[in-house]
């Protein structure tokens, strides 16, 4: 079974001040660090996708 990074990514985002802007097919989050909105898909199975989301939020790669 492949690892799912959803919970860990969302935990890192919220611990660093990111918050939900809009709910939808892919929820949109806002980062006060990068001052950008970015999508966070559910069911993140790839560490590359997880790291890309963190990069868009202005956070260091973790996975």
RARA-V282839 format. One line per field, one symbol per residue. psi: psi as a letter, one per 20 degrees, with the letter a starting at -180 (. if undefined). burial: I if it has 9 or more other C-alpha atoms within 8 Angstrom, else O. A space follows every 50 residues. Layout:
psi: ???
burial: ???
//
This chain:
psi: pqqpjgghghggghijjqqpgpqbgoqpqppigilqqqqnqqloiphggg hgghghijqqph.
burial: OOOIIIOOIOOOIIOOOIIIIOOOOIIIIIIOOOOIIIIIOOOIIIIOII IIIIIIIIOOOOO
//
